[in-house]
Amino acid sequence: MGADERVPGLGGKRRANGALEAEILALLQTSGSALTPGEVAERLAASLAHTTVATTLARLHGRGVLERTPRGRSYAYTPVTDEPGLTARHMHQVLEGGSDRKSVLTRFVNELSDDDEDLLRRLLDSDE
């Protein structure tokens, strides 16, 4: 599906940016095994072209979110980690992109809820 294609079942509305990637990633995280583009396309709620799914998988692989292994004339894809791991990776990438780590971390901690701040303190104090 190109950027201007409409999603069946959404009344002709366009899919939000990143929505297809998120849907595919969620599907792969719950699948229990590596899937080919054809297998992913079969399991998605919306009917999408094989090339659309294959392109999306290749982009996710290119960003390091998915691993792929050859299977027949295609590849089978699996996430490199679970959802919390991907979120942590993303947070780390955002932090690396900033020029002032101390300020970024200070603002991040200052904006945490009391419960999250307590959790962070417990995690930092643990020996695990």
N, C-alpha and C positions, 0 to 999 in steps of 0.2 A: 504494500500500500504506500503510495507516495504521500508527500506532505499534504497534498490537497485532496486526497481521497477521503471519502466519507465512510464511517463505520456502520455496517449493517446493524440494525437494531437500536441505533441511537438517533433515529429520526433525521438522518442526514447530517448530523453534527460531526465535526472533526474530533478526533481523539486528542486529548490534552498532550502537550509535549511530555515525553518520558513515560506516558501511561502504558504504551505497548511494551517498552522495556521492563517496566515494573511488573506488568502482568506475566511476561515471559519468565522473568527472574523468579517470581513467586511460584509459578508452575514448576520450574526446574528444582526449586528448593524443596518442594513437596513430592516430587516424582519418585524419589528413592533410587533412581538410576539415571545414567546419561541418556539424553534424547537427541535424535536427529531433527533437523528442521521440519521434515515431514511429520514426525511424531508430535512435535510441538504444535504445528499447525492443526493437526487432528484434535488436539486437546484444548485448544483455545476456544473461548466462548464465541468470539466473532470469527466469521469465515474470512481468512486472509490468504493472499497468494503465497505460494511456497517461497518465491523470491523475496517477498517482504520479510517473512520470518527468517530466512537465511541471512539476509542483510542485517537485520537487527541482532541476530546471534553473533555474526562476525564483528559487528561494532562493539558489542559487550565483551567479546573475546579480546579485541584490540585494546580495550580500556583495562584489561586485566581482571575483569569481573568473572569471566568464565574460562574454564579450561576446555580444551577440545582434544578428542582422540579420533583417528581415522576409523570409520566404520563403512565398509563397502565403498561406494563412490561419493560418500559424504563424510561429515564429521558428526560425532555425538558430543554434546555439550553438558557440562556440569558446573555449578557455581564453585568458585575457589574457596568459599567459606559460607557459613550460615548468615542469616539476616543481621544479628548483632555484630558479627565480624565485618560484614560489609559496611555497616554504619560506622564502626570504629575506624575502618580504613578511610572512609570518606572524611570523617572528622580530622584524621591525621593529615590527609591531603590538603584540606582547607587550612589547617594550621601551618603546614609547610609553605603554603602560598603567600602567607602574610610576611610582612617585613619586621614586625615587632612582636615576637612570641610572648613576651612578658605582658604586654598590654592586652593582647588577644586572650591569653589565659586568665588574666585578672578580670576582664570584662565578662568572660564566660562564667567564671565562678561567682561573680557578683550578681549575675542574672539567674543563678540556680534557685530553685525553690528551697525552702528550709530542709525538706525531706531529702532532696537530691544532694544538697550540700553535706548533710549528715552521712549519707551513703558514700559520697566521695571521700570524706574524711576517714570513714571506716575502711574503705578499700586502700587508701594510702597508708594507713596505720597497720594493715594486716601484713603478715609475713609470707603470705601465699605467693 
